[in-house]
Amino acid sequence: MNKRHFHHLLTRYRSGECTEREARLVEQWFALLEHDATEMTDVQSENTEARLWQAIQSRTGLATASEMVFEAPQASVSRRKPLHFFVRWQWAAAAVLLLAAFGGYQWYRQQTGRMAEPMAGEAPANLVSKTNNTNAPMWVLLSDGSRVSLQPQGSIRYSTDFQDNKREIYLTGKAFFEVARDERKPFLVYTGEITTKVLGTSFWVNRTEADKGVEVSVVTGKVSVFQKDKKKEANAGDLTGGVVLSRNQSVKYMFNSKIFTPMLVKRPIVDDYYKNAFVFDDTRLEKVAQTLEKAYGVDIVLTNNLLKNCLFTADINKQPMFTQLDLIAASVNATYTVRGTKIYLSGKGCR
């Protein structure tokens, strides 16, 4: 705000045209200066003005609106003596500067309210925005050949050309990404305080219910999921307590606990090469486990070496992975548990 604007607002105050809030703030802050203001020396006036301006600066973005209004001494300020206040220009200017600072603080609070969730990165200006207001998934084609299946009520912001050394997407809601591989430009998805980084793969990113966390699930390739360190560039690969996920793996991150919880996806997808590989005829359990590991990209641990000797016979091609595991475990009198991203098969085994 320049002097012309100062003068305009002061003129409005003097003529009684400013708002009640503006008038109240001006009067309360002038109450601080009213004592012997006309008798101050030039040096005293400059010192007082400097202290007032320092106080205004220190309060911007720090004090609440109520504090800025009510911390002033409860002196009685009459509307009948505005000319007394305007004897010295510097006091008027200081008061208007306070109004400007208070207005800036109110704007800051509004913006903070809109962005209450922690953000992984500051979104640059001039981004394209897409929102799915329908009840069905909506595909969005990006300039690098990547595709985004935006789920209902989801929205993304992104650059149209990806001219920098990274491809950045800002996501709200849930979306499935098919990323075109480009090792020169990492693909980064920002969801709250979490960044998902890939070179070329397909994966889901979902903001969980009630905005409590983020879940990332990998379909193909590898994905890095981490908290964005604002002091470092994400394309440097900085992981702050993050995880690296392979296909059929998932991670849930909760905003309140700041903890990453890796797990397997609810319905693992088989690799196309192994779609018809689940026909076994007196096959050693060790080989059966290896087939599942390759088909789904999971780790299966036989907790007892004697389990390797057990034989399994069945055609389980059309069954989902966890049903396959149920049938395998039941046939050899064993049980399995899932811990994180690994599957543990336990039992007495066979001799």
Residue pairs with C-beta under 8 A, 6 or more apart in sequence:
1 96
1 97
1 100
3 93
5 96
6 92
6 93
6 96
9 18
9 22
9 96
9 99
10 86
10 92
10 96
12 18
13 22
13 23
13 26
13 82
14 82
14 83
14 86
16 79
18 26
22 99
23 79
24 69
25 68
25 69
25 95
25 98
25 99
25 102
26 85
26 95
26 96
26 99
27 77
27 79
28 69
28 72
28 77
29 52
29 72
29 94
29 95
29 98
30 77
30 85
30 91
30 95
31 72
31 73
31 75
31 77
32 52
32 72
32 73
33 48
33 52
33 91
34 75
34 77
34 84
34 85
37 87
37 88
37 91
38 84
38 87
38 88
40 48
45 88
45 90
46 90
49 90
49 91
49 94
52 94
53 94
53 97
56 94
56 97
56 98
56 101
57 101
59 67
59 68
59 101
59 105
60 101
60 104
60 105
61 104
61 105
61 108
63 71
63 105
65 102
65 105
65 106
65 109
68 98
68 102
68 105
85 91
85 92
86 92
117 192
117 193
117 211
117 255
118 192
118 193
118 255
119 190
119 192
119 193
120 190
120 191
120 192
120 193
120 194
120 195
120 227
120 228
121 168
121 170
121 188
121 190
121 195
121 228
121 230
121 234
123 157
123 170
123 190
124 159
126 159
127 157
127 158
127 159
127 170
128 157
128 158
128 159
128 160
129 155
129 156
129 157
130 138
130 140
130 150
130 155
130 156
130 157
131 150
131 153
131 154
131 155
132 138
132 150
132 151
132 152
132 153
132 154
132 155
132 173
133 152
133 153
134 152
135 152
136 152
137 149
137 150
137 151
137 152
137 176
138 149
138 150
139 147
139 148
139 149
139 150
140 147
140 148
140 149
140 150
140 156
141 147
142 148
142 158
142 162
142 167
143 160
143 161
143 162
144 162
144 167
144 180
144 182
144 185
145 180
146 167
146 177
146 178
146 179
146 180
146 187
147 177
147 178
148 156
148 169
148 175
148 176
148 177
148 178
149 175
149 176
149 177
149 178
150 156
150 173
150 175
151 173
151 174
151 175
151 176
153 173
154 171
154 172
154 173
154 174
154 175
155 171
155 172
155 173
156 169
156 170
156 171
156 172
156 175
157 169
157 170
158 167
158 168
158 169
158 170
159 167
159 168
162 168
162 185
164 185
165 184
165 185
165 235
166 185
166 186
166 187
166 188
166 234
166 235
167 182
167 185
167 186
167 187
167 188
168 188
168 190
169 177
169 187
169 188
169 189
169 190
170 190
171 189
171 190
171 191
171 205
171 207
172 191
172 207
173 206
173 207
174 204
174 205
174 206
174 207
175 204
175 205
175 206
176 202
176 203
176 204
176 219
177 187
177 189
177 198
177 202
177 203
177 204
177 205
178 202
179 187
179 198
179 199
179 200
179 201
179 202
179 203
180 200
181 199
181 200
181 201
182 199
182 200
183 199
183 200
186 197
186 198
186 199
186 234
186 235
187 197
187 198
187 199
187 200
188 195
188 196
188 197
188 234
188 235
189 195
189 196
189 197
189 205
190 228
191 205
191 207
191 214
192 207
192 211
192 214
192 255
193 227
193 228
193 255
194 214
194 216
194 225
194 226
194 227
194 228
194 253
195 225
195 226
195 227
195 228
195 234
196 203
196 205
196 216
196 223
196 224
196 225
197 223
197 224
197 225
197 226
197 234
197 235
197 237
198 221
198 222
198 223
198 224
199 221
200 221
201 218
201 219
201 220
201 221
201 222
201 223
202 218
202 219
202 220
202 221
203 216
203 217
203 218
203 219
203 220
203 221
203 223
203 245
204 215
204 216
204 217
204 219
205 214
205 215
205 216
206 214
206 215
206 216
206 217
207 213
207 214
208 214
208 215
208 252
211 255
212 254
212 255
212 256
213 252
213 253
213 254
213 255
214 252
214 253
215 250
215 251
215 252
215 253
216 223
216 225
216 245
216 250
216 251
216 253
217 249
217 250
217 265
218 245
218 246
218 247
218 248
218 249
218 250
218 265
219 247
219 248
219 269
220 247
221 246
221 247
222 244
222 245
222 246
222 247
223 244
223 245
224 237
224 239
224 242
224 243
224 244
224 245
225 242
225 243
225 244
225 245
225 251
225 253
225 260
226 238
226 239
226 240
226 241
226 242
226 243
227 240
227 241
227 242
227 258
228 234
228 240
229 238
229 240
232 238
241 258
241 260
242 260
243 251
243 260
243 262
245 251
245 262
245 341
246 297
246 341
247 269
247 296
247 297
248 264
248 265
248 268
248 269
248 296
248 297
248 298
249 262
249 263
249 264
249 265
249 297
249 341
250 262
250 263
250 264
250 265
251 260
251 261
251 262
251 263
252 260
252 261
252 263
253 259
253 260
253 261
254 261
262 340
262 341
263 338
263 340
263 341
264 298
264 338
264 341
264 343
267 320
267 321
267 322
268 296
268 297
268 298
268 320
268 321
268 322
269 296
270 295
270 296
270 321
271 294
271 295
271 296
271 297
274 291
274 294
274 295
275 317
276 317
277 291
277 295
277 317
278 291
278 295
278 315
278 316
278 317
278 319
278 324
279 314
279 315
279 316
279 317
280 288
280 312
280 313
280 314
280 315
280 316
281 313
282 311
282 312
282 313
283 311
283 312
283 313
284 308
284 309
284 310
284 311
284 312
285 302
285 307
285 308
285 309
285 310
285 311
285 312
285 328
285 332
285 345
285 350
286 302
286 307
286 308
288 312
288 328
289 300
289 302
289 345
292 298
292 300
292 321
292 324
292 325
293 299
293 300
296 321
298 321
298 341
298 342
298 343
299 341
299 342
299 343
300 342
300 343
300 345
301 342
301 343
301 344
301 345
302 308
302 345
303 344
303 345
303 346
304 346
304 347
304 348
304 349
305 349
306 348
306 349
306 350
306 351
307 332
307 334
307 345
307 347
307 349
307 350
308 349
309 349
309 350
309 351
310 332
310 334
310 347
310 349
310 350
311 350
312 328
312 331
312 332
313 331
314 327
314 328
314 331
316 323
316 324
316 327
316 328
319 327
325 336
325 343
325 345
328 334
328 345
329 335
329 336
329 345
329 347
332 347
332 349
332 350
333 347
333 348
334 345
334 346
334 347
334 348
335 345
335 346
335 347
336 343
336 344
336 345
336 346
337 343
337 344
337 346
338 344
